[in-house]
Amino acid sequence: MKRLNSIIFTIFFTAMSFGQNSIETNQLHIKNLIVESFDEIWSELNSKNIEKYYTKDFLLLEDGEVWSNKTISNYLDNALEKPIPTRVNSFEFIEVKVAKDRAWIAYKNQATFSLDNKIVRTAHWLESAAAILTENGWKLEMLHSTRMKNE
């Protein structure tokens, strides 16, 4: 009986450990999704990466406006026609929740814009995003962004 209990406890705690690792792994994937999407879309001004990180029906709720992938693509393409500042993003993650094939994340986002090695602007946002697990990995389906006063 003692042996059977030991086996049951070992299996139970091993399963719990694997479950915890899976949650932590998915949380890390969601954080990386945010960082990489901002770097490869917004810092690079690359509309071709929208499809890589956003679902087809993605919505960005940006400071009172609703943006679709087409809106974002047009914005990025127009931005390329002007002098392009270097954008460096930094994030402070508040919370990440993952439940099966859905996740949400809350974070603070700061971007520093530089031209000719001089900082020309800094912007801060409080943001939240929803993601789904697709056959191609995690993708963002919604991002809500609220401007914060510069700290």
C-alpha positions in Angstrom: 0.0 0.0 0.0 2.8 2.4 0.9 4.4 1.6 -2.4 1.2 2.3 -4.3 0.7 5.6 -2.5 4.3 6.6 -3.3 3.8 5.8 -7.0 0.5 7.8 -7.1 2.1 10.8 -5.4 5.1 10.7 -7.7 2.8 10.6 -10.8 0.6 13.4 -9.4 3.5 15.7 -8.6 5.3 15.0 -11.9 2.1 15.8 -13.7 1.7 19.0 -11.7 5.3 19.9 -12.5 4.8 19.4 -16.3 1.6 21.5 -16.1 3.4 24.3 -14.4 6.2 24.2 -16.9 3.7 24.3 -19.8 2.0 27.4 -18.3 5.3 29.2 -17.7 6.4 28.3 -21.2 3.2 29.7 -22.7 3.5 32.8 -20.6 7.0 33.3 -21.9 5.7 32.8 -25.5 3.1 35.5 -25.0 5.7 37.9 -23.6 8.0 37.2 -26.5 5.0 37.7 -28.9 4.6 41.2 -27.6 8.3 42.1 -27.7 8.9 40.6 -31.2 5.8 42.0 -32.7 6.7 45.5 -31.6 10.3 45.1 -32.7 9.5 43.6 -36.1 6.3 45.7 -37.0 6.6 49.0 -35.2 10.3 49.5 -34.8 11.1 48.2 -38.3 8.0 49.8 -39.8 7.5 46.5 -41.6 3.9 45.9 -42.7 4.9 42.5 -44.1 5.3 41.2 -40.5 1.7 42.0 -39.6 0.6 38.6 -40.9 3.3 36.9 -38.8 2.1 38.3 -35.5 -1.6 39.4 -35.9 -4.7 37.4 -36.8 -6.5 38.3 -40.0 -9.3 40.0 -37.9 -6.8 41.7 -35.5 -8.0 45.0 -33.9 -5.8 47.7 -32.3 -7.7 50.1 -30.0 -5.3 53.0 -30.1 -6.1 56.0 -28.0 -9.8 56.1 -28.9 -9.4 54.9 -32.5 -10.0 51.4 -34.0 -7.3 50.2 -36.3 -7.4 47.1 -38.5 -4.4 45.4 -40.2 -5.1 47.5 -43.3 -5.0 50.7 -41.2 -1.8 49.7 -39.5 -0.2 48.7 -42.9 -1.2 52.1 -44.4 0.3 53.9 -41.4 3.6 52.0 -41.6 3.9 52.5 -45.3 3.3 56.2 -45.0 5.8 56.5 -42.1 8.5 55.2 -44.5 8.1 58.3 -46.6 9.5 60.5 -43.8 12.8 60.5 -41.9 12.7 57.3 -39.9 13.7 57.6 -36.2 15.1 54.6 -34.5 12.5 53.1 -32.1 13.7 51.1 -29.1 10.9 49.4 -27.0 11.0 48.4 -23.4 8.3 46.5 -21.5 7.2 46.1 -17.9 4.9 43.0 -17.8 2.1 43.3 -15.3 0.3 40.0 -15.7 -0.1 37.1 -18.2 -3.0 34.6 -18.1 -3.1 31.5 -20.3 -6.0 29.2 -20.6 -5.7 26.4 -23.2 -5.5 28.2 -26.6 -6.3 31.7 -25.4 -4.2 34.2 -23.4 -4.2 37.8 -22.3 -1.5 40.1 -21.1 -1.2 43.5 -19.4 2.0 45.5 -19.6 3.5 49.0 -19.8 5.3 49.9 -23.0 7.9 52.6 -23.5 9.4 53.6 -26.8 12.4 55.9 -27.2 12.7 57.5 -30.6 16.1 58.7 -31.8 17.3 60.5 -34.9 21.1 60.9 -35.6 21.8 59.4 -32.1 19.7 62.0 -30.3 16.5 61.1 -28.4 13.7 63.1 -30.1 10.8 61.6 -28.2 9.8 59.1 -25.6 6.3 57.7 -25.4 4.6 55.5 -22.7 1.5 53.3 -23.0 -0.5 51.1 -20.7 -1.6 48.2 -22.9 -3.4 44.9 -22.9 -3.6 42.2 -25.6 -5.5 39.1 -26.3 -3.8 36.2 -28.1 -4.9 32.8 -29.6 -2.9 29.7 -30.3 -3.1 29.0 -34.1 -1.6 26.2 -36.2 1.3 28.7 -36.7 1.8 29.4 -33.0 0.5 32.3 -30.8 -0.9 35.4 -32.6 -2.4 38.6 -31.3 -6.1 39.1 -32.1 -6.5 42.4 -30.1 -4.4 45.0 -28.5 -5.7 47.9 -26.5 -3.4 50.9 -26.0 -3.8 53.9 -23.7 -1.3 56.7 -23.8 0.3 57.6 -20.5 2.0 60.9 -19.6 5.7 60.6 -19.9 7.3 59.8 -16.6 
